[in-house]
Amino acid sequence: MPRNFPTLPSLLDHGADTLIDVRSPAEFAEDHIPGAINLPALSNDQRARVGTIYTQDSPFNARKIGAALVARNVAAHLEGALADKDGSWQPLVYCWRGGQRSGSFASILTQIGWRAETVAGGYQTWRRLVVDALYKADWPTRVILLDGNTGTAKTEVLALLAARGIQTIDLEGLAGHRGSVFGATGEQPDQKAFESALASAMARLAADRPLVVEAESSKIGARLVPPSLWAAMRGAPRLRIEAPVAARAAYLTRAYGDIIADRAALDAAISNLKRLAGGAAVARWQGLAAAAEFEALAAELIAQHYDPRYARGAARNADAAAVFETETLDDAALEQLADRIAAKVAAF
């Protein structure tokens, strides 16, 4: 039986024991409702095959062959991922439009005796709710920006603020990127998946409390910050962290240990700065990397590349609502910094 979900929270809090996405693995990888598991009714190749039959032969033959394939695949799921489900299990199933794939899958589950339901409109219902929230509506909370030059531990401080009960969203974490040429943490999620994660986090916010996010540009790696949040960020007050270059260089050396350990990735990242910094500077920085002088490398990147770029950007921004100075960025200093910033946020 199809269920209607008029809002993001209603779909996220669906109440079923398991949310099942029966679309193909490729569709699921691009984006899906947060919390769903993928039990494909058709594989990538099978979906393409059925689609070809539908357009080049006949819809009837496509449905007949598709039904046989779905039945075999559901049987495999029943003997695999669903083998341990007892009679009280209540799944919620969706496909692309809430049509044949989810209907067929749920029908088989219902015949077994489970109370299986489908999402009316399928994935497209979820996507419409996300677009409405992030592209058509105003951001629902006040936003405060956590600002500071490169290496001021903003992401770590953001996590410490969350541990203190402050509302936060880690945009870099959702986007799978640390926001600089050295920021790649693996393959970034698709833009739709980034927006789904952001909309899911937004739906959990308390509208009467401020939200703290890092001061980002409109792009995080290759992912765009959606318009509703970007509009709120552009007019938001800034809380800026300031620390000496030496402390920031030491922090970056710790925080970017994964890139430091991958010499090829580090060289490639430095090479990407040639257009902005010039060949001579890049050669020197690669020499520092080769000599394992990583704090010196970080200090030069801060002084010669990142701080000048930040200063140019800061000149276009409003003054900070508050500045938090710290001489070091070790664990104890970050805990103290988070306490000070949390107290300021609570005053907004």
C-alpha positions as CSV (number, residue, x, y, z in Angstrom):
1,M,0.0,0.0,0.0
2,P,1.5,3.4,-0.9
3,R,2.1,5.9,1.9
4,N,2.2,9.6,1.4
5,F,4.9,11.7,3.0
6,P,4.3,15.4,2.7
7,T,7.4,16.6,4.5
8,L,11.1,15.7,4.9
9,P,10.7,14.9,8.6
10,S,7.8,12.6,7.9
11,L,9.7,10.6,5.4
12,L,12.9,10.5,7.5
13,D,10.8,9.3,10.5
14,H,8.9,6.8,8.4
15,G,8.5,4.3,11.3
16,A,9.3,1.2,9.3
17,D,11.8,-1.4,10.5
18,T,13.8,-1.2,7.2
19,L,13.7,1.3,4.4
20,I,14.5,-0.6,1.1
21,D,15.6,1.1,-2.1
22,V,14.9,-1.4,-4.9
23,R,16.4,0.7,-7.7
24,S,19.6,-0.4,-9.4
25,P,23.0,0.0,-7.7
26,A,23.9,2.9,-10.0
27,E,20.7,4.8,-9.1
28,F,21.3,4.1,-5.4
29,A,25.0,5.2,-5.6
30,E,24.0,8.6,-7.2
31,D,21.5,9.4,-4.4
32,H,19.1,7.7,-2.0
33,I,16.9,8.5,1.0
34,P,19.2,8.6,4.1
35,G,19.1,5.3,6.0
36,A,17.9,3.2,3.1
37,I,19.5,-0.1,2.1
38,N,19.8,-1.2,-1.5
39,L,18.1,-4.5,-2.5
40,P,17.9,-4.1,-6.3
41,A,14.8,-5.4,-8.1
42,L,16.9,-5.1,-11.2
43,S,20.7,-4.9,-11.6
44,N,22.3,-2.1,-13.7
45,D,22.6,-4.3,-16.7
46,Q,19.1,-5.8,-16.3
47,R,17.5,-2.4,-16.0
48,A,19.2,-1.3,-19.2
49,R,18.1,-4.5,-21.0
50,V,14.5,-4.1,-20.0
51,G,14.5,-0.4,-21.0
52,T,15.9,-1.4,-24.4
53,I,13.2,-4.0,-24.9
54,Y,10.5,-1.5,-23.9
55,T,11.6,1.1,-26.5
56,Q,12.8,-1.2,-29.3
57,D,10.4,-4.2,-29.0
58,S,7.2,-3.7,-26.9
59,P,6.2,-2.6,-23.4
60,F,4.4,-5.9,-22.9
61,N,7.6,-8.0,-23.5
62,A,9.6,-5.6,-21.3
63,R,7.1,-6.0,-18.4
64,K,7.1,-9.8,-18.9
65,I,10.9,-10.2,-18.9
66,G,11.2,-7.6,-16.2
67,A,8.8,-9.5,-13.9
68,A,10.8,-12.7,-14.3
69,L,14.0,-10.9,-13.5
70,V,12.5,-9.1,-10.4
71,A,11.1,-12.4,-9.1
72,R,14.6,-14.0,-9.3
73,N,16.2,-11.1,-7.7
74,V,13.7,-10.9,-4.8
75,A,14.2,-14.6,-4.3
76,A,17.9,-14.1,-3.9
77,H,17.3,-11.3,-1.4
78,L,14.8,-13.5,0.6
79,E,17.5,-16.2,0.9
80,G,20.2,-13.6,1.6
81,A,19.7,-10.2,3.3
82,L,16.1,-10.9,4.4
83,A,16.6,-14.5,5.6
84,D,16.7,-13.5,9.3
85,K,13.5,-11.4,9.3
86,D,10.7,-12.7,11.5
87,G,7.0,-12.3,11.0
88,S,6.7,-8.9,12.8
89,W,9.2,-7.2,10.4
90,Q,7.6,-4.1,8.6
91,P,9.6,-2.9,5.6
92,L,9.0,0.3,3.5
93,V,9.9,0.0,-0.1
94,Y,10.6,2.6,-2.8
95,C,11.8,2.8,-6.4
96,W,12.2,5.7,-8.9
97,R,8.5,6.7,-9.1
98,G,6.8,4.3,-6.7
99,G,5.8,2.1,-9.6
100,Q,6.4,-1.4,-10.8
101,R,9.7,-2.2,-9.2
102,S,8.6,-1.3,-5.7
103,G,5.1,-2.5,-6.2
104,S,6.3,-5.9,-7.3
105,F,8.8,-6.2,-4.6
106,A,6.4,-5.2,-1.9
107,S,3.7,-7.5,-3.3
108,I,5.9,-10.5,-2.8
109,L,6.8,-9.4,0.7
110,T,3.2,-9.0,1.5
111,Q,2.3,-12.4,0.2
112,I,4.8,-13.9,2.6
113,G,3.0,-12.2,5.5
114,W,5.0,-9.0,6.1
115,R,3.3,-5.7,6.3
116,A,5.2,-4.1,3.4
117,E,4.3,-0.6,2.2
118,T,5.7,1.6,-0.6
119,V,6.6,5.3,-0.7
120,A,4.0,7.1,-2.9
121,G,6.0,8.7,-5.7
122,G,9.2,6.8,-4.8
123,Y,12.5,8.5,-4.8
124,Q,11.1,11.4,-6.8
125,T,9.0,12.3,-3.7
126,W,12.2,12.6,-1.7
127,R,14.0,14.6,-4.4
128,R,11.1,17.0,-4.7
129,L,11.1,17.6,-0.9
130,V,14.9,18.2,-1.0
131,V,14.7,20.7,-3.8
132,D,11.8,22.5,-2.2
133,A,13.7,22.8,1.0
134,L,17.1,23.8,-0.4
135,Y,16.1,25.7,-3.5
136,K,12.7,27.2,-2.9
137,A,12.3,27.9,0.8
138,D,14.3,30.1,3.2
139,W,16.8,28.4,5.5
140,P,14.9,27.6,8.7
141,T,17.5,28.8,11.4
142,R,19.8,31.7,12.1
143,V,23.3,30.9,10.9
144,I,26.6,31.8,12.5
145,L,29.9,31.3,10.6
146,L,33.0,29.8,12.2
147,D,35.7,31.7,10.4
148,G,39.5,31.8,10.5
149,N,42.6,31.5,8.3
150,T,43.7,28.1,7.0
151,G,45.0,25.9,9.8
152,T,42.9,27.3,12.6
153,A,41.3,24.0,13.3
154,K,37.8,25.1,12.4
155,T,36.5,21.6,11.6
156,E,37.7,20.2,14.8
157,V,36.4,23.1,16.8
158,L,33.0,22.6,15.1
159,A,32.9,19.0,16.3
160,L,33.8,20.2,19.8
161,L,30.9,22.7,19.7
162,A,28.6,19.9,18.7
163,A,29.7,17.9,21.7
164,R,28.8,20.9,23.8
165,G,25.2,20.9,22.5
166,I,25.6,23.6,19.9
167,Q,23.7,23.0,16.6
168,T,26.3,22.4,13.9
169,I,26.5,21.0,10.4
170,D,29.9,19.9,9.1
171,L,29.5,20.9,5.4
172,E,33.0,19.6,4.5
173,G,32.2,16.3,6.0
174,L,28.9,16.0,4.1
175,A,30.7,17.1,0.9
176,G,33.7,14.7,1.4
177,H,36.2,17.5,1.0
178,R,38.3,19.7,3.3
179,G,37.8,22.8,1.2
180,S,41.2,23.4,-0.3
181,V,43.5,22.0,-3.0
182,F,44.8,19.6,-0.3
183,G,41.3,18.8,0.9
184,A,40.2,15.7,-1.1
185,T,39.3,12.9,1.3
186,G,38.3,10.4,-1.5
187,E,35.6,10.5,-4.2
188,Q,33.1,13.2,-3.4
189,P,29.4,12.3,-3.3
190,D,27.2,13.3,-6.2
191,Q,25.6,16.7,-5.8
192,K,22.2,15.1,-5.2
193,A,23.6,12.9,-2.5
194,F,25.3,16.0,-0.9
195,E,22.0,17.8,-0.9
196,S,20.2,14.8,0.5
197,A,22.6,14.6,3.4
198,L,22.3,18.4,4.0
199,A,18.5,18.3,3.8
200,S,18.4,15.4,6.3
201,A,20.6,17.4,8.7
202,M,18.5,20.5,8.2
203,A,15.3,18.6,9.0
204,R,16.6,17.7,12.4
205,L,17.4,21.3,13.4
206,A,15.6,23.3,16.1
207,A,14.4,26.4,14.4
208,D,14.7,28.5,17.5
209,R,18.4,27.9,18.0
210,P,21.3,29.2,15.9
211,L,23.3,26.9,13.6
212,V,27.1,27.1,13.4
213,V,28.8,26.1,10.1
214,E,32.3,26.8,8.8
215,A,32.7,29.9,6.6
216,E,33.0,28.3,3.2
217,S,32.9,29.5,-0.3
218,S,29.9,28.6,-2.4
219,K,31.8,25.5,-3.6
220,I,33.3,22.8,-1.4
221,G,35.5,20.9,-3.8
222,A,33.2,20.2,-6.7
223,R,30.0,20.5,-4.6
224,L,27.8,23.6,-4.6
225,V,26.3,24.9,-1.4
226,P,22.5,25.1,-2.2
227,P,20.9,28.5,-2.5
228,S,18.9,28.6,0.7
229,L,21.9,27.9,2.9
230,W,24.2,30.1,0.9
231,A,21.9,33.0,1.2
232,A,21.8,32.6,5.0
233,M,25.6,32.2,5.1
234,R,26.2,35.4,3.2
235,G,24.5,37.6,5.8
236,A,25.6,35.6,8.8
237,P,27.8,36.9,11.7
238,R,31.3,35.6,11.9
239,L,33.2,34.2,14.8
240,R,36.9,34.2,13.8
241,I,39.7,32.1,15.3
242,E,43.2,33.6,15.1
243,A,46.4,31.7,15.8
244,P,50.1,32.2,15.0
245,V,51.5,30.8,11.8
246,A,53.7,28.3,13.7
247,A,50.8,26.9,15.6
248,R,48.7,26.6,12.5
249,A,51.6,24.9,10.5
250,A,52.0,22.4,13.4
251,Y,48.2,21.7,13.4
252,L,48.1,21.2,9.6
253,T,50.9,18.8,9.7
254,R,48.9,16.7,12.2
255,A,45.5,17.1,10.5
256,Y,46.7,16.3,7.0
257,G,48.7,13.3,7.9
258,D,46.9,11.2,5.3
259,I,48.1,13.4,2.5
260,I,51.6,13.7,3.9
261,A,51.8,9.9,4.0
262,D,50.9,9.8,0.3
263,R,53.8,11.4,-1.5
264,A,52.3,11.2,-5.0
265,A,49.0,12.8,-3.8
266,L,51.0,15.6,-2.0
267,D,53.1,16.3,-5.1
268,A,50.0,16.4,-7.2
269,A,48.2,18.8,-4.8
270,I,51.2,21.1,-4.7
271,S,51.5,21.0,-8.6
272,N,47.9,22.2,-8.7
273,L,49.1,25.5,-7.3
274,K,51.4,26.3,-10.2
275,R,48.9,28.6,-11.9
276,L,48.3,30.7,-8.8
277,A,51.8,30.6,-7.2
278,G,54.2,30.1,-10.1
279,G,56.6,27.4,-11.0
280,A,59.5,28.6,-8.7
281,A,57.3,28.5,-5.6
282,V,55.9,25.1,-6.5
283,A,59.4,23.7,-7.0
284,R,60.5,24.9,-3.6
285,W,57.4,23.5,-1.9
286,Q,57.9,20.1,-3.6
287,G,61.5,20.2,-2.4
288,L,60.4,20.8,1.2
289,A,58.0,17.9,0.8
290,A,60.8,15.6,-0.5
291,A,62.9,16.6,2.5
292,A,60.0,15.8,4.9
293,E,60.1,19.3,6.2
294,F,56.3,19.4,6.5
295,E,55.9,22.1,9.1
296,A,58.1,24.4,7.0
297,L,56.1,23.5,4.0
298,A,52.8,24.3,5.8
299,A,54.2,27.6,7.1
300,E,55.2,28.7,3.6
301,L,51.9,27.7,2.1
302,I,50.1,29.7,4.8
303,A,52.2,32.8,4.5
304,Q,52.6,32.9,0.7
305,H,49.4,31.3,-0.6
306,Y,46.5,30.9,1.9
307,D,46.8,34.0,4.1
308,P,47.0,36.4,1.1
309,R,44.0,34.8,-0.5
310,Y,42.1,34.9,2.7
311,A,42.9,38.6,3.2
312,R,41.6,39.4,-0.2
313,G,38.4,37.6,0.5
314,A,38.0,39.0,4.0
315,A,38.2,42.5,2.7
316,R,34.9,41.8,1.0
317,N,33.3,40.5,4.1
318,A,31.8,42.2,7.2
319,D,33.9,42.5,10.3
320,A,33.9,39.5,12.7
321,A,31.3,39.6,15.5
322,A,34.0,38.3,17.8
323,V,37.6,37.2,17.5
324,F,39.1,34.3,19.5
325,E,42.8,34.3,19.9
326,T,44.9,31.2,20.8
327,E,48.6,30.8,20.9
328,T,48.5,27.0,20.4
329,L,46.2,24.5,18.7
330,D,46.9,21.4,20.8
331,D,44.0,19.4,22.3
332,A,43.8,21.4,25.5
333,A,43.8,24.7,23.7
334,L,41.1,23.5,21.3
335,E,38.9,22.5,24.3
336,Q,39.3,25.9,25.8
337,L,38.6,27.6,22.5
338,A,35.4,25.6,22.1
339,D,34.2,26.6,25.5
340,R,34.7,30.3,24.7
341,I,33.0,30.0,21.3
342,A,30.1,28.0,22.7
343,A,29.5,30.7,25.3
344,K,29.4,33.4,22.6
345,V,27.0,31.3,20.5
346,A,24.7,30.9,23.4
347,A,24.5,34.6,23.7
348,F,23.2,35.1,20.2
